[in-house]
Amino acid sequence: MKTLSLGSKPLTLEDVEAVSTGKLKVKLSADAVKRIKRAHHYLLEKVRSGEVIYGVNTGFGLLSNVKIETRELQQLQVNLLRSHAVGTGEPLPAQRVRSMLLLRAATLIQGHSGVALDTVQALIDLLNHDIIPWIPEQGSVGASGDLSPLAHLALVLIGEGKAYLNGRLVTGAKALKEKGLKPIVLGPKEGLALINGTQFMAALAAHAVLEAEQLIRVANLSGAMTLEALRGTTTAFDARIHEVRPHPGQIEVARNMRDLLGRPRKSEIALSHEGCGKVQDPYSLRCIPQVHGASLETLGFVRSVVEREINSVTDNPLVFPDDGEVLSGGNFHGQILALSMDFLAIAMAEIASISEQRIEKLINPAISDLPAFLMKKSGINSGFMIVQVAAASIVSENKTLCHPASVDTIPTSADKEDHVSMGAWAARKCLKVVENTRRVLSMELLAATQGLDLLSPLKTTEKLEKYKGEIRKKVPYFSEDAPFYEAISEIEAITHRW
């Protein structure tokens, strides 16, 4: 198996995905080891000198003015992890936990956290031994970082908390023992360094971006199939139209549509209605480049934010050995991720919204010139009537989920932490919008494939026939009503491979 040398180059979202799926092992680069050791040595010297440093030999938050005795420094860090592990709700899926482990290590290797090398190596060991901390998804306001979810992660390092091992939920102590690992002993600041940061929301954001990028491609494909089934015109994708409004996303989507639709070489379906007099199609077809393209550009912005974040130092206080200072700041605040996740959720909700309108056009005989609800014998058969209703319900759900989390805040920690980002919730609901969007696109693909078959023996373009064939290997043509939920689920699974 290939190995990622952490610290030898900036992390990419593709690195995160590869590690999260177990395709890459992780090791610390030589440069990372040097940086970790240097910062740790400097911090220990500061502690020995008796200097008062927030979170190292003081309490936390409102208790930052309480000095902690040297003999109690280890207990201070252990108590911090225990007291902050208050998460509730469903456990985070294994892939996202693995991403959190990687990103937590990635911030500590920068040489500004002051933790021991053994502590960072312990995070890497959990990854490489496939020990998955049990982390409930609720509990973070995304301000002093993702305190609660990261506390659940860190407890396993000290032999507490819970973790999944080969699918079994066991104690942290048992998980370490079965893999021949020992709990770490926390030194000064290490508990705080493990939980101050944005790695819960950043991990979710990384997955949201990667899923959304793949779904834009699926959306272009489903839109192209629908246009062919509706015998629409490809004129709206002419390069000259988009060159005079040169938004990069719009230009890219138009190019992709031309590629899928075989322009200038037309499909049998397109040739069959050549000269029909149709000048333009409804917006849900004609404006695919403008709508999908806008979401694609949004994705580009969000990707740049998330890739910066996963290569950033987000704990507090920060150690600067070269300057001889330990500085307290607010890099743990998740506002930039909260805003980005809200923006991405809106962008993906629009992809679902326009897709649902294309489904409506497919089932509406007044527009499609196809059998009502895509069924030759309608009346006794309701056909795809409720497929569109189900899509509409999901689109409406997305509208509610797109209420921005980032405009909300609630004071915490006795008003010491008086403005919070809600970035964790922004990321969680963004992922739900992305998931919902995949379902709506799967419904459109189901309907568009049915529509194309109703035009048989005429064929669409070679590329679209290929994708249609993949669907037909799992989902049949429907000549009568059936429980369509199984077909939708099958297509949803197929889209993950596109």
C-alpha positions as CSV (number, residue, x, y, z in Angstrom):
1,M,0.0,0.0,0.0
2,K,1.2,3.5,-0.8
3,T,2.2,5.9,2.0
4,L,1.5,9.6,2.5
5,S,4.5,11.4,3.9
6,L,2.7,13.9,6.1
7,G,4.5,17.3,6.2
8,S,6.6,16.8,3.0
9,K,4.0,18.8,0.9
10,P,0.7,20.5,1.4
11,L,-2.3,18.2,1.8
12,T,-4.9,18.0,-1.0
13,L,-8.5,17.0,-0.7
14,E,-7.6,14.0,-2.8
15,D,-5.1,13.0,-0.1
16,V,-7.8,13.3,2.5
17,E,-10.1,11.1,0.5
18,A,-7.4,8.4,-0.1
19,V,-6.6,8.2,3.6
20,S,-10.2,8.2,4.6
21,T,-10.9,5.2,2.4
22,G,-7.8,3.3,3.6
23,K,-6.0,3.6,0.3
24,L,-3.0,5.3,1.8
25,K,-1.0,4.7,5.0
26,V,0.4,7.7,6.7
27,K,3.9,8.5,8.1
28,L,5.5,11.6,9.4
29,S,8.1,13.3,7.2
30,A,11.6,14.1,8.5
31,D,10.8,17.8,8.3
32,A,7.6,17.3,10.3
33,V,9.5,15.4,13.0
34,K,12.0,18.3,13.3
35,R,9.3,20.9,13.6
36,I,7.4,19.0,16.2
37,K,10.5,18.4,18.4
38,R,11.7,22.0,18.1
39,A,8.3,23.4,19.2
40,H,7.9,20.8,22.0
41,H,11.3,21.5,23.4
42,Y,10.7,25.3,23.4
43,L,7.4,24.9,25.2
44,L,8.9,22.7,27.9
45,E,11.6,25.3,28.5
46,K,8.8,28.0,28.9
47,V,7.0,25.8,31.4
48,R,10.2,25.1,33.4
49,S,10.8,28.9,33.6
50,G,7.6,29.3,35.4
51,E,6.0,31.6,32.8
52,V,2.2,31.7,33.0
53,I,0.8,30.5,29.6
54,Y,-2.9,30.1,28.8
55,G,-4.0,26.5,28.7
56,V,-0.6,25.2,29.7
57,N,-0.6,26.1,33.4
58,T,-3.9,28.0,33.6
59,G,-7.5,27.0,33.5
60,F,-9.6,27.4,30.3
61,G,-12.0,30.0,29.1
62,L,-13.4,32.0,32.0
63,L,-11.0,30.1,34.2
64,S,-7.9,31.4,32.4
65,N,-6.9,33.5,35.4
66,V,-6.6,30.4,37.6
67,K,-3.0,29.3,37.9
68,I,-2.4,25.5,38.0
69,E,0.4,24.0,40.0
70,T,3.1,22.1,38.2
71,R,2.2,18.8,39.8
72,E,-1.3,19.1,38.4
73,L,-0.5,19.9,34.8
74,Q,-1.1,16.4,33.5
75,Q,-4.4,16.1,35.3
76,L,-5.4,19.4,33.9
77,Q,-5.1,18.1,30.4
78,V,-6.8,14.8,31.1
79,N,-9.7,16.6,32.8
80,L,-10.0,18.8,29.8
81,L,-10.6,15.8,27.5
82,R,-13.0,14.2,29.9
83,S,-15.1,17.3,30.5
84,H,-15.4,18.3,26.9
85,A,-16.5,14.8,25.6
86,V,-20.2,15.7,25.7
87,G,-21.2,14.8,22.2
88,T,-24.7,13.4,21.4
89,G,-26.4,12.0,18.3
90,E,-25.4,9.6,15.7
91,P,-21.8,8.5,15.5
92,L,-19.7,9.9,12.7
93,P,-19.1,7.5,9.8
94,A,-15.6,5.9,9.8
95,Q,-14.4,7.7,6.7
96,R,-15.0,11.1,8.2
97,V,-13.4,10.0,11.5
98,R,-10.3,8.9,9.6
99,S,-10.2,12.3,7.9
100,M,-10.4,14.0,11.3
101,L,-7.4,12.0,12.5
102,L,-5.4,13.0,9.5
103,L,-6.3,16.6,9.7
104,R,-5.6,16.8,13.4
105,A,-2.1,15.4,12.8
106,A,-1.7,17.8,9.9
107,T,-2.2,20.8,12.1
108,L,0.1,19.6,14.9
109,I,3.0,18.9,12.6
110,Q,3.4,22.5,11.6
111,G,5.6,23.2,14.6
112,H,3.4,25.7,16.4
113,S,1.5,23.5,18.9
114,G,4.2,22.4,21.2
115,V,3.1,18.8,21.5
116,A,5.4,15.8,21.9
117,L,6.3,13.6,18.9
118,D,4.7,10.6,20.5
119,T,1.4,12.4,20.7
120,V,1.3,13.1,16.9
121,Q,2.5,9.5,16.2
122,A,-0.3,8.2,18.3
123,L,-2.8,9.9,15.9
124,I,-1.0,8.3,13.0
125,D,-1.1,4.9,14.7
126,L,-4.9,5.1,15.1
127,L,-5.1,5.6,11.3
128,N,-2.7,2.9,10.3
129,H,-4.2,0.4,12.7
130,D,-7.7,1.3,11.6
131,I,-8.9,2.2,15.1
132,I,-11.9,4.5,14.6
133,P,-12.8,6.7,17.6
134,W,-16.5,6.9,18.4
135,I,-17.5,10.5,17.8
136,P,-21.1,11.7,18.1
137,E,-22.0,14.3,15.5
138,Q,-23.7,16.9,17.7
139,G,-22.0,19.2,20.2
140,S,-19.8,21.7,18.4
141,V,-20.5,25.4,17.9
142,G,-17.3,25.8,15.9
143,A,-15.7,28.5,17.9
144,S,-13.0,27.3,20.2
145,G,-12.7,24.8,17.5
146,D,-14.7,21.5,17.5
147,L,-14.1,20.9,21.2
148,S,-16.6,18.1,21.8
149,P,-16.0,15.9,18.8
150,L,-12.2,16.3,19.1
151,A,-12.4,15.4,22.8
152,H,-14.1,12.1,21.9
153,L,-11.3,11.5,19.4
154,A,-8.5,12.4,21.9
155,L,-9.9,10.2,24.7
156,V,-9.0,7.1,22.7
157,L,-5.3,8.2,22.7
158,I,-5.2,8.1,26.5
159,G,-7.0,4.7,26.6
160,E,-10.5,6.1,27.4
161,G,-13.6,6.8,25.4
162,K,-14.8,4.3,22.8
163,A,-13.7,3.2,19.3
164,Y,-14.6,0.9,16.5
165,L,-12.3,-2.0,15.8
166,N,-13.2,-4.3,12.9
167,G,-16.8,-3.1,13.2
168,R,-17.0,-3.7,16.9
169,L,-17.5,-0.9,19.4
170,V,-15.0,-1.3,22.3
171,T,-13.4,0.8,24.9
172,G,-10.5,2.9,23.9
173,A,-8.2,0.9,26.2
174,K,-9.3,-2.4,24.6
175,A,-8.8,-1.0,21.0
176,L,-5.2,0.1,21.8
177,K,-4.4,-3.2,23.6
178,E,-5.6,-5.4,20.7
179,K,-3.4,-3.5,18.3
180,G,-0.4,-3.6,20.6
181,L,-0.5,0.2,21.3
182,K,-0.1,2.0,24.6
183,P,-2.0,5.0,25.8
184,I,-0.1,8.3,25.7
185,V,0.6,10.4,28.8
186,L,-0.4,14.0,28.2
187,G,2.2,16.7,28.7
188,P,1.7,20.4,29.1
189,K,-0.9,21.9,26.6
190,E,-1.4,18.5,24.8
191,G,-5.0,18.0,25.8
192,L,-5.8,21.6,24.6
193,A,-3.8,21.1,21.4
194,L,-5.7,18.0,20.6
195,I,-9.2,19.6,20.9
196,N,-8.6,23.3,19.9
197,G,-9.2,23.3,16.1
198,T,-11.5,23.0,13.2
199,Q,-10.9,19.4,12.2
200,F,-14.5,18.1,12.6
201,M,-16.0,20.8,10.3
202,A,-12.9,20.7,8.0
203,A,-13.2,16.9,7.5
204,L,-16.9,17.2,6.7
205,A,-16.2,20.1,4.4
206,A,-13.6,18.1,2.5
207,H,-16.0,15.3,1.9
208,A,-18.8,17.8,0.9
209,V,-16.5,19.4,-1.7
210,L,-15.4,16.1,-3.2
211,E,-19.0,14.8,-3.4
212,A,-20.3,18.0,-4.8
213,E,-17.7,18.1,-7.6
214,Q,-18.6,14.7,-8.7
215,L,-22.3,15.5,-8.6
216,I,-21.9,18.5,-10.9
217,R,-20.6,16.0,-13.6
218,V,-23.6,13.8,-12.9
219,A,-26.0,16.8,-13.2
220,N,-24.5,17.7,-16.6
221,L,-25.1,14.1,-17.7
222,S,-28.6,13.9,-16.4
223,G,-29.4,17.2,-18.0
224,A,-28.1,16.0,-21.3
225,M,-30.1,12.8,-21.2
226,T,-33.3,14.7,-20.3
227,L,-32.7,17.2,-23.2
228,E,-32.4,14.3,-25.6
229,A,-35.5,12.6,-24.2
230,L,-37.4,15.9,-24.6
231,R,-36.0,16.3,-28.1
232,G,-34.6,19.7,-27.2
233,T,-32.2,21.9,-29.1
234,T,-28.4,22.1,-28.5
235,T,-28.2,25.7,-29.7
236,A,-28.1,27.1,-26.2
237,F,-24.7,25.4,-25.7
238,D,-23.0,27.0,-28.7
239,A,-19.6,28.2,-27.5
240,R,-20.2,31.7,-29.0
241,I,-23.0,32.3,-26.6
242,H,-20.8,31.7,-23.6
243,E,-17.7,33.4,-24.9
244,V,-19.6,36.8,-24.6
245,R,-20.5,36.1,-21.0
246,P,-17.2,34.5,-20.0
247,H,-17.8,33.0,-16.6
248,P,-15.4,30.0,-16.4
249,G,-18.0,27.6,-14.9
250,Q,-20.6,28.5,-17.5
251,I,-18.1,28.0,-20.3
252,E,-16.9,24.6,-18.8
253,V,-20.5,23.3,-18.4
254,A,-21.5,24.3,-21.9
255,R,-18.4,22.6,-23.3
256,N,-19.3,19.4,-21.3
257,M,-22.9,19.5,-22.6
258,R,-21.6,19.8,-26.2
259,D,-19.3,16.9,-25.6
260,L,-22.2,14.7,-24.2
261,L,-24.6,15.7,-26.9
262,G,-22.3,15.0,-29.7
263,R,-22.3,18.4,-31.3
264,P,-21.6,19.0,-34.2
265,R,-22.3,15.3,-34.9
266,K,-25.9,14.8,-34.0
267,S,-27.6,11.7,-32.5
268,E,-30.4,9.8,-34.2
269,I,-32.9,11.4,-31.8
270,A,-31.6,14.9,-32.7
271,L,-31.7,14.2,-36.4
272,S,-35.3,12.9,-36.1
273,H,-36.6,16.3,-35.1
274,E,-34.2,18.5,-37.2
275,G,-36.1,21.4,-38.7
276,C,-39.1,20.9,-36.3
277,G,-39.2,24.7,-35.7
278,K,-38.4,24.6,-32.0
279,V,-36.4,27.7,-31.2
280,Q,-35.7,27.4,-27.5
281,D,-36.4,25.1,-24.5
282,P,-37.5,25.8,-21.0
283,Y,-34.9,27.4,-18.7
284,S,-34.2,24.1,-16.9
285,L,-32.7,22.9,-20.2
286,R,-31.6,26.1,-21.9
287,C,-29.9,27.5,-18.8
288,I,-28.0,24.4,-17.7
289,P,-24.6,26.2,-18.3
290,Q,-25.6,29.3,-16.4
291,V,-27.0,27.4,-13.4
292,H,-24.7,24.4,-13.2
293,G,-21.8,26.7,-14.1
294,A,-22.5,29.0,-11.2
295,S,-22.5,26.1,-8.8
296,L,-19.3,24.9,-10.3
297,E,-17.6,28.2,-9.7
298,T,-18.9,28.3,-6.1
299,L,-17.3,24.9,-5.7
300,G,-14.0,26.3,-6.9
301,F,-14.1,29.0,-4.2
302,V,-15.1,26.6,-1.5
303,R,-12.3,24.1,-2.5
304,S,-9.7,26.8,-2.2
305,V,-10.9,27.7,1.3
306,V,-11.0,24.1,2.5
307,E,-7.6,23.2,1.1
308,R,-6.1,26.3,2.9
309,E,-7.8,25.2,6.1
310,I,-6.5,21.6,6.1
311,N,-3.0,23.0,5.8
312,S,-3.4,25.6,8.6
313,V,-2.6,25.8,12.3
314,T,-5.9,26.1,14.2
315,D,-5.2,25.4,17.9
316,N,-4.4,27.9,20.6
317,P,-2.1,29.3,22.1
318,L,0.5,29.0,19.3
319,V,4.2,28.5,19.8
320,F,6.7,30.5,17.7
321,P,10.2,29.2,18.7
322,D,12.0,31.5,16.2
323,D,10.5,34.6,17.8
324,G,10.7,33.3,21.4
325,E,7.0,33.8,22.0
326,V,3.8,31.9,22.8
327,L,0.8,33.9,21.4
328,S,-2.9,33.5,22.2
329,G,-5.3,34.1,19.3
330,G,-8.4,32.8,17.6
331,N,-7.4,30.5,14.7
332,F,-9.8,27.9,16.0
333,H,-12.8,30.0,15.0
334,G,-14.6,28.3,12.1
335,Q,-16.3,31.4,10.5
336,I,-14.6,30.9,7.1
337,L,-15.7,27.3,6.9
338,A,-19.2,28.1,8.1
339,L,-19.7,30.7,5.4
340,S,-18.2,28.3,2.8
341,M,-20.4,25.4,3.8
342,D,-23.5,27.6,3.7
343,F,-22.5,28.8,0.2
344,L,-21.9,25.3,-1.0
345,A,-25.3,24.1,0.4
346,I,-27.1,26.8,-1.6
347,A,-25.1,26.0,-4.8
348,M,-26.0,22.3,-4.5
349,A,-29.6,23.0,-3.7
350,E,-29.9,24.8,-7.0
351,I,-28.6,21.7,-8.8
352,A,-31.4,19.7,-7.2
353,S,-34.0,22.4,-7.9
354,I,-33.3,22.6,-11.6
355,S,-33.1,18.8,-11.9
356,E,-36.6,18.5,-10.3
357,Q,-38.0,20.9,-12.9
358,R,-36.5,18.8,-15.7
359,I,-38.3,15.7,-14.2
360,E,-41.5,17.7,-14.3
361,K,-41.0,18.4,-18.0
362,L,-40.4,14.7,-18.7
363,I,-43.7,13.6,-17.1
364,N,-45.8,16.4,-18.5
365,P,-47.2,15.4,-22.0
366,A,-48.0,18.9,-22.9
367,I,-44.3,19.7,-22.9
368,S,-42.6,16.4,-23.6
369,D,-44.7,15.0,-26.4
370,L,-44.1,11.7,-24.6
371,P,-46.8,9.5,-23.0
372,A,-48.2,11.0,-19.8
373,F,-46.0,10.3,-16.8
374,L,-43.7,8.3,-19.1
375,M,-46.0,5.3,-19.3
376,K,-47.6,4.1,-22.6
377,K,-50.7,2.8,-20.8
378,S,-51.4,5.6,-18.4
379,G,-54.6,5.8,-16.4
380,I,-54.4,2.3,-15.0
381,N,-50.7,3.1,-14.5
382,S,-49.7,6.3,-12.6
383,G,-46.2,6.0,-14.0
384,F,-43.5,8.4,-12.8
385,M,-46.1,10.8,-11.3
386,I,-44.9,10.4,-7.7
387,V,-41.2,10.3,-8.7
388,Q,-41.5,14.0,-9.4
389,V,-43.5,14.5,-6.2
390,A,-40.8,12.8,-4.2
391,A,-38.2,15.0,-5.9
392,A,-40.2,18.1,-5.1
393,S,-40.3,17.1,-1.4
394,I,-36.5,16.8,-1.3
395,V,-36.0,20.1,-3.0
396,S,-38.3,21.7,-0.5
397,E,-36.3,20.1,2.3
398,N,-33.1,21.5,0.9
399,K,-34.6,25.0,1.0
400,T,-35.0,24.7,4.8
401,L,-31.5,23.2,5.1
402,C,-30.1,26.2,3.2
403,H,-31.0,28.6,6.0
404,P,-27.5,29.8,6.8
405,A,-25.9,28.5,10.0
406,S,-23.2,31.2,9.7
407,V,-25.6,34.1,10.6
408,D,-26.4,32.4,13.9
409,T,-24.4,32.7,17.1
410,I,-24.9,32.0,20.8
411,P,-22.6,33.1,23.6
412,T,-20.9,30.2,25.4
413,S,-18.5,29.6,28.3
414,A,-19.9,32.3,30.6
415,D,-19.8,34.8,27.8
416,K,-16.0,34.4,27.3
417,E,-16.7,32.8,24.0
418,D,-19.3,35.3,22.9
419,H,-19.3,34.8,19.1
420,V,-19.4,31.4,17.6
421,S,-19.4,30.2,14.0
422,M,-21.8,27.3,13.9
423,G,-19.5,25.9,11.3
424,A,-20.0,22.3,12.5
425,W,-23.7,22.5,11.8
426,A,-23.1,24.3,8.5
427,A,-20.9,21.4,7.4
428,R,-23.3,18.7,8.6
429,K,-26.3,20.2,6.9
430,C,-24.3,20.9,3.7
431,L,-23.5,17.2,3.5
432,K,-27.2,16.5,3.8
433,V,-28.0,18.9,1.0
434,V,-25.4,17.1,-1.1
435,E,-26.9,13.7,-0.3
436,N,-30.4,15.0,-1.2
437,T,-29.1,16.4,-4.5
438,R,-27.7,13.0,-5.5
439,R,-31.2,11.5,-4.8
440,V,-33.0,14.0,-7.0
441,L,-30.4,13.6,-9.8
442,S,-31.0,9.8,-9.5
443,M,-34.7,10.4,-10.0
444,E,-34.1,12.5,-13.0
445,L,-31.8,9.8,-14.5
446,L,-34.5,7.2,-13.9
447,A,-37.1,9.3,-15.7
448,A,-34.7,10.4,-18.5
449,T,-33.7,6.8,-19.2
450,Q,-37.4,5.9,-19.4
451,G,-38.0,8.8,-21.8
452,L,-35.1,7.8,-24.1
453,D,-36.5,4.2,-24.3
454,L,-39.9,5.6,-25.3
455,L,-38.1,7.1,-28.3
456,S,-36.7,3.7,-29.3
457,P,-35.5,2.5,-31.8
458,L,-33.9,6.0,-32.1
459,K,-30.7,6.2,-30.2
460,T,-29.0,9.1,-28.4
461,T,-25.3,9.9,-28.6
462,E,-22.7,7.3,-28.1
463,K,-21.6,8.7,-24.8
464,L,-25.1,8.9,-23.4
465,E,-26.0,5.4,-24.7
466,K,-23.0,4.2,-22.6
467,Y,-24.4,5.7,-19.4
468,K,-27.9,4.6,-20.2
469,G,-26.6,1.1,-20.7
470,E,-25.0,1.1,-17.3
471,I,-28.4,2.1,-15.8
472,R,-30.2,-0.6,-17.8
473,K,-27.9,-3.3,-16.4
474,K,-29.5,-2.7,-13.0
475,V,-32.8,-1.0,-13.7
476,P,-35.3,-2.2,-16.3
477,Y,-37.6,-0.3,-18.7
478,F,-41.0,0.0,-16.9
479,S,-44.0,-1.0,-19.0
480,E,-46.3,-0.9,-15.9
481,D,-46.2,0.5,-12.4
482,A,-43.7,-0.8,-9.9
483,P,-42.2,0.3,-6.5
484,F,-39.7,2.7,-8.0
485,Y,-37.7,3.2,-4.8
486,E,-35.5,0.2,-5.6
487,A,-34.7,1.6,-9.0
488,I,-33.8,5.0,-7.5
489,S,-31.6,3.4,-5.0
490,E,-29.8,1.4,-7.7
491,I,-29.2,4.5,-9.8
492,E,-27.9,6.4,-6.7
493,A,-25.3,3.7,-6.2
494,I,-24.3,3.8,-9.9
495,T,-23.8,7.6,-9.8
496,H,-21.1,7.2,-7.2
497,R,-19.0,5.6,-9.9
498,W,-19.4,8.3,-12.4
